[in-house]
């Protein structure tokens, strides 16, 4: 595959590249698999625009899956925190401070704000 083809795929959005300070494109190792995928799709008769749509759809599916996994982890963490808070002693409060992530803390604060707003407070 030529440099020109790779540049074209990058310009079309089929490949992602980082830029160096001197404006050179750098590709990570996943670009090789992406190029193979593009070539396989072309060989099966897909257009480059069709390939781009397929790549975008796949990326969105992966993003949704990652988001769902992250939400499950946060739900678990929040449940553990709430269970500890119900016990209401200093030892459990220390546990909560040590084991809660910033994301979970933000989630809890947002939920508390929403509860206060909903209850008119």
Helices and strands as residue ranges (DSSP letters): H 3-12, E 18-19, E 25-26, H 30-43, H 48-87, H 90-99, H 102-118
